């Protein structure tokens, strides 16, 4: 559990942790941008698999 809490703390520090825009549609766009950045960071940590035949 503490590893996941540490990871979320790092993500919040990196991405700001809260929405800064007031308009709802702008908040949706900001959230999508955070999700895209988080997915990119997660993808960088994934190992590349190779099939052995």
Backbone as JSON, one array per atom type, in Angstrom:
{
  "sequence": "XXXXXXXXXXXXXXXXXXXXXXXXXXXXXXXXXXXXXXXXXXXXXXXXXXXXX",
  "N": [[0.83, -1.2, 0.0], [1.96, 1.25, 0.72], [3.69, 1.8, -1.37], [1.98, 2.39, -3.49], [0.75, 4.69, -2.49], [2.93, 6.4, -2.34], [3.54, 6.58, -5.06], [1.22, 7.87, -6.05], [1.44, 10.28, -4.68], [3.73, 11.34, -5.87], [2.8, 11.63, -8.51], [0.78, 13.54, -8.14], [2.31, 15.7, -7.26], [3.83, 16.15, -9.52], [1.93, 16.71, -11.53], [0.37, 18.7, -10.49], [-1.87, 18.2, -8.84], [-4.43, 19.31, -8.37], [-7.31, 20.75, -9.99], [-6.96, 23.64, -11.94], [-8.46, 25.33, -13.48], [-11.58, 27.11, -13.93], [-13.86, 26.83, -15.51], [-16.12, 24.27, -16.53], [-15.86, 22.7, -18.91], [-13.23, 23.31, -19.55], [-11.97, 22.19, -17.35], [-12.46, 19.51, -17.86], [-10.91, 19.14, -20.16], [-8.4, 19.69, -19.05], [-8.2, 17.59, -17.26], [-8.15, 15.4, -19.03], [-5.69, 15.93, -20.23], [-3.98, 15.54, -18.06], [-4.43, 12.81, -17.62], [-3.46, 11.75, -20.02], [-0.75, 12.43, -19.8], [-0.1, 10.94, -17.53], [-0.55, 8.33, -18.46], [1.45, 8.21, -20.38], [3.73, 8.38, -18.77], [3.41, 6.03, -17.32], [3.62, 4.16, -19.36], [6.3, 4.44, -20.04], [7.57, 3.14, -17.98], [6.98, 0.5, -18.37], [8.03, -2.78, -19.21], [9.46, -3.9, -22.31], [8.13, -6.48, -24.17], [9.25, -9.53, -25.6], [8.76, -12.05, -27.93], [9.76, -15.4, -27.77], [10.67, -17.81, -29.93]],
  "CA": [[0.0, 0.0, 0.0], [2.74, 2.48, 0.8], [4.25, 2.07, -2.69], [0.96, 3.07, -4.3], [0.58, 6.03, -1.94], [4.1, 7.17, -2.76], [3.4, 6.84, -6.49], [0.19, 8.89, -6.25], [2.0, 11.55, -4.2], [4.63, 11.83, -6.92], [1.99, 12.06, -9.65], [0.12, 14.79, -7.78], [3.32, 16.75, -7.23], [4.26, 16.4, -10.89], [0.85, 17.24, -12.36], [-0.33, 19.81, -9.84], [-2.7, 17.69, -7.76], [-5.8, 19.81, -8.39], [-7.68, 21.45, -11.22], [-6.74, 25.08, -11.77], [-9.39, 26.11, -14.3], [-12.92, 27.2, -13.33], [-14.88, 26.38, -16.47], [-16.25, 22.81, -16.51], [-15.26, 22.13, -20.12], [-11.78, 23.47, -19.43], [-11.54, 21.19, -16.38], [-12.47, 18.22, -18.54], [-9.71, 19.12, -20.99], [-7.24, 19.62, -18.16], [-8.17, 16.22, -16.73], [-7.68, 14.54, -20.11], [-4.26, 16.18, -20.4], [-3.3, 14.85, -16.95], [-4.53, 11.37, -17.86], [-2.54, 11.43, -21.11], [0.61, 12.49, -19.26], [0.07, 9.8, -16.62], [-0.43, 7.13, -19.29], [2.76, 8.24, -21.01], [4.71, 8.04, -17.73], [3.24, 4.61, -17.01], [4.16, 3.41, -20.49], [7.77, 4.47, -20.01], [8.04, 2.19, -16.99], [6.61, -0.87, -18.74], [9.07, -3.47, -19.97], [9.1, -4.33, -23.66], [8.11, -7.94, -24.23], [9.7, -10.14, -26.85], [8.38, -13.45, -28.05], [10.86, -16.31, -28.06], [10.09, -18.95, -30.64]],
  "C": [[0.86, 1.26, 0.0], [3.4, 2.81, -0.54], [3.24, 2.81, -3.56], [0.72, 4.49, -3.8], [1.73, 6.94, -2.35], [4.0, 7.53, -4.24], [2.36, 7.93, -6.74], [0.66, 10.26, -5.76], [2.9, 12.17, -5.27], [3.86, 12.34, -8.13], [1.33, 13.39, -9.35], [1.11, 15.94, -7.73], [3.74, 17.13, -8.65], [3.19, 17.11, -11.7], [0.06, 18.35, -11.7], [-1.28, 19.38, -8.74], [-4.13, 18.19, -7.72], [-6.04, 20.56, -9.69], [-7.58, 22.95, -11.0], [-7.75, 25.93, -12.53], [-10.79, 26.07, -13.7], [-14.02, 26.66, -14.24], [-14.91, 24.85, -16.51], [-15.58, 22.17, -17.72], [-13.74, 22.24, -20.1], [-11.22, 22.47, -18.43], [-11.49, 19.8, -17.0], [-11.22, 18.09, -19.42], [-8.44, 19.0, -20.18], [-7.08, 18.2, -17.6], [-7.67, 15.25, -17.79], [-6.19, 14.71, -20.35], [-3.46, 15.49, -19.3], [-3.3, 13.34, -17.16], [-3.55, 10.95, -18.96], [-1.09, 11.44, -20.62], [0.89, 11.31, -18.34], [0.23, 8.51, -17.4], [0.93, 7.07, -19.97], [3.85, 7.86, -20.0], [4.62, 6.56, -17.38], [3.84, 3.75, -18.11], [5.68, 3.38, -20.51], [8.33, 3.45, -19.03], [7.73, 0.74, -17.31], [7.75, -1.52, -19.51], [8.56, -3.84, -21.37], [9.2, -5.85, -23.71], [8.57, -8.41, -25.61], [9.3, -11.6, -26.82], [9.61, -14.28, -28.43], [10.26, -17.55, -28.71], [11.12, -20.02, -30.89]]
}
